[in-house]
């Protein structure tokens, strides 16, 4: 502390030499601020240049990937590639919405990943993606799916883990080619009768609030893997027909309100 005082004294002496009313530190501060602004604008130009490079590459490859860039909007530059892209990955950004006038025009799109963003709703137009096979929307803020979601006729893999869904979306039962559905880490409380029409091979409902399951789940024609770990199930609420009359061969129920040995 003793050594730091001369610095303060030196500043006082400098102010004294400058005369009353002057502040020699101000030009330095202004220069620094100007320098910072130049750095930011330069970074912006570099960002645009990098984006253009990604767009040019995507035009050739059909794959556009721009993750971990702090994007707050769906890149408008992609409008030029609606007839090119087969894969879009914009995970780990801060995108709050998808442009309804653009998103449905990617006629060749097979894979769309928007994990770890801030989406609260999906536009109806996303259901126009007739070739879409994989849709990954983990860790967003979605509470429901569009009413026309069942029109995604080619969809095989749907990942909605870590959202705010309060119910099993009935639209999923219209997807005839659906193989894997991940609805873990939501706020689902029950599994309704409509589940019997689900065509999925694997259904992940881990870490929800499920306390009731319709016996119709045993009627799922292709369901082989059912994950119900860390829910609110009593043993009496688990339909015995799952064990006797279903196609399910892997049932994961650890972390519920009963002991596994009692189920055995």
N, C-alpha and C positions, 0 to 999 in steps of 0.2 A: 504493500500500500504506500510505503514511503517513496518508492520509485515512481509511482504513477502521478505524484503531485507535480513534479517538474513539467510534465506534459501539459497539465492544466495551466500551469504558470506560463508556459510558452505560448499557449493560445491567448491568455490574457495579454501577454506582451505584444503579440501580433495584433490584437484588437486595438491596443493602445497606440501602436504605430500607425494603424489605419486611420485613426482619428475618430471623433464621435459620430455616431449614426451610421457608420459603415459596417458591413458584415462580410469579411473576406471569404467566409465559408460558403456563401450562397452561390457564387459562380461554379464552385466545385460540385455542389449538389445538383445544379441545373445541368451541368455537363454530364453528370452520371445518369440523370433521368433521361436526357436526350439519347445517351448511349444505349440505355435499356430499351427505349422505344425503337431504336434502330435494330437492336437485336431481335425484338419481337417481330417487327415487320419482316426482317430477313428470314426468321423462322417460318413466318407465314408463307413467304414465297417458296421456301424449301418444301413446306408441307404441300402446297399446290403442285409443285413440280413432282413430288413423290406420288401424289394422287394421280397425276396424268400418266406417270410411268406405270402405275398399277392398272390403270384403265387400258393403256396400250397393250400391256401384257395379257390382260384378260380378254381383249378382243381376239387375240391369237389362240389362247389356250381354252377359253370358255370358263375359266376359274377366276373369281375375284375374291381375294382374301385381304382384309384390312382389320386386324385385331389390335387391341390395346393402344388405340390412338386417341382416346378421349372424344370420339365423334359424338356430337349431340343430335345429328340429323342423318338420315339415310342419304348417302352421297347422290346429289342430283346428276352428277356426271354419268351415272349408270343408266340414265334414260337412253343413252346412245347404244347400249348393249342389250336391249330387251330381246333381240333376235340372236344373241350370241351365247349368253351365259347359261351354263349348266349347274354351276356351283357358286353360291354367295355365302361368305362367312364374315360376319361383322360382330363377332363375339367380343366381350370384354370392352365395351364402349359405354356411352351414356345416352343412347338413342331412346327417345320417349314415344315416338310414333312412327308408323310407316306411311308413305305417301299413297293414298288410296287411288290416285289417278295413274300411278306408275306400277305399283307392285304386282298387279294382275297381268301385266303385259309381257312378263318373262316366260314366253311360251315354251321354251326348252328347259326351264329350270327343274333340276332333279333334287338338289339339296340346298336347303336354306337354314343357316345357323345364326341365331341372334342371342346366344347364351350371355348371361350377365350384362343385361342392359336395363332399361327402365320402362319397358313397354307396359301400358295399362290396358290397352285394348288392341285387337287385331281388326283391320278393316275387312269388310265383307269381300272386297276384291281379291284378297289373298286366296280365296276359294276357287278362283279361276285358273289356278296353276295345275292344269290337268296332268302334267308329267311329274309333279313333285312326289318324290319317294321318301325323303327324309326331312323332317322338320324338327329343329332343336331350339327350344325356347326356355331352357332352364334358367332359373334365377332371374325372373322378371317380376312384374306386379299384376299378372293377369288374373281376373276373377271369373271369366267365362270365355267361351269360344263363340265365334260367329254362328248364327243360326244355320248358315249354309255350309258349315264346315264339312258336312258329309259329302260334299261334291268333290272333295280331293280324292278322286277315285283311285289314283295310283299310289297313295300314301302307304308305306310299309312300316316306317319307324317314326314314332312321335314321342318327343321328350319334353315334358312340362314340369319337371321337378323344381321345387323351390318357388312356386307361385302362390296364388291366394284362392285357388279353386275351392269352392265350398261343397261341390257335388261332382259325382262322376258325370262328365258331359254325355248326354244321350246321343249326340251327333256321332260319337265314335262307333256306334252300332251300325251305321250305314257304310262304314269303310270296309269293303269286302277283302281287301288285300293287306290289311293291317296285321303286322307280325308282332311288333314290340311296342308296348305303351308304358311309359314311365310317368306316373303321377305322384311320385313320392314327395314328401315334404310340402304337402298342401294342407288344406283345412277340411278335408272330406270326412263326413261323419257317418255316412251309411252307404251301402251298395244296393241300389234299387233292383227291381225285377227286370228292368231293361237290359241288365248286364248279360242275361242269357243269350242275347243276340250278338254279343261281341265276338268278333272273329280272330282276335289276337291269340298268339301262341304264348306270349309272356306278358303278364300284367303286374307292374310294380306299384304297390300302394303303401310302401313302408313310410313310417313317420307321418301318419295322418291322425285323425281323431275318430277312427271308425269303431263303432260299438255294435253295429247291426249289419248283417250280410244276408241278402236274399238267397233262398235255397236255389234260385234260378241260376246261380253262378255255376252250378254243377252241369248245366245244360250247354255251356259254352263249347261249341263243336271242336275247337282247335286248341283250347287252353291247356298248356302243359306245365307252365311255371306260374305260381301265384305267390306273391310276396306281400305279407301283411305284418311285418315286424314293427314293433314299437307303435302299436295302436291302443285302443281302449276295449279290447275284446274280452268278454267273459267266455269261458269254455263252452257254456250252454248256448252261446250265440254263434258258434262255429257249426255250420250245417254238416251233419255227419255224412250226407250224400257226397260231399267233396271227397271223402275217403272211399266211398263204396260205389258211386255211380258216375264219377266224372273222369275226364281224360287227364286230370292233373297228376303229375308224377313228382313234382317238387313243390312242397308247401312249406313256406318259411313263416313262422308265427312267433319267433322269440320276442320277448319284451312286451307281452300283453299281460292281462290280468289273471293269468293262470300259469301253473307250472307245466313245463313240457312233459314231464314224466306222467302227469295225469292224462294228457292227450295220448301218449303212447299206450 
